[in-house]
Amino acid sequence: MTPLGRWLLGQVGRAGLAAWAIASLVFLFSRLDATRAIDLLLDEPDSLHSIAQATDAMAAPGRARQAIEQRLGLAEPLFYVTRTRQDGAVNWQWHGLHNQYHHWLAGLLSGQLGLSFRDGQPIGPRLRAALACTLPLTALATLGAIVGSLLLGLALAGGPQPTSPSGWRAGLHLLLTGLQGLPLFALALGLLFAFANPDALNILPAYGNASTADEPWPQQALRLVLPVLALVLAVLPELALLLANALSYELGADYATTARAKGLTNRQLLIRHALPNSLLPLFTAFASLLPTLVAGAVVVETIFTLPGMGRLLTEAVTMHDYPVVVAGVLLTALARLLALAIADALYAWADPRIRLVS
């Protein structure tokens, strides 16, 4: 295996271990509030409470609670050891493998993410259905943000005086600065009112939901235009302005002056020399791009009623459906850590002076 392959394998392994540690902490802390989740289930007729009543026609609240705890695996100890206090003395009790955390971890290693507190159904199919909506959304937004930032950064730095843009470049710089200060929900609502409003342009569909799965793919693609555009506008200004500043700095360096004296045009200098040297800070911003888009998907999918991960996690938090929350945290943490590993690999690719140490 090549050094780069060994390094990538090590980074992926570290990312997996870190994501497991984060998800484990969330799992353990969430189970401390499992009583609240069961209380919500007992108050809802369309939840596991009805299942408990069906199994015992005379189920009292206490027996219904026990049935729900048994079904969800909450009747067992939380961890391998528990700490108890009796008569002023602290005792530690070993439970072996018969505990909630071990069952969750064993299921995770075999591809099982657990059962929903809400309806007792496996979480995996629900997450796959949500990811089928969120992955195209975030992938298109990531591609649009990267391509857009490259084009806008080169446009801003391509003037005769790159350190102080003038004319339309000054207007573009001002526009990007203004967009950078707008929160994502304001951008999404603005696009919604502008392009999906009968009183305005009304040229794009406003909402998407699970019932649109049988629509032709062009119609489904149109439903993603506004959500993708909202996410792109949320991260594009920062990336574009960062690249423009880096390009302006490189164009003012001594080697750029020498290149101009040798006859290179400003465009040739930008593409051949300034851009490769300006990519390093862009890679740093890329490391936080994916998590920002995942977090933004919560807002966008709620506003545009898209059945993705953001909407699923919002509903899970509201209903105290902690297994779904833990699975979402695990995926988000893994995406974040992998993004950092990819950024480090891009650093080494762009700058051969950087050595990858596993």
Beta strands, then each sheet from edge to edge (+ up, - down):
strand 1: 81-86
strand 2: 89-94
sheet 1: 1+ 2-
end
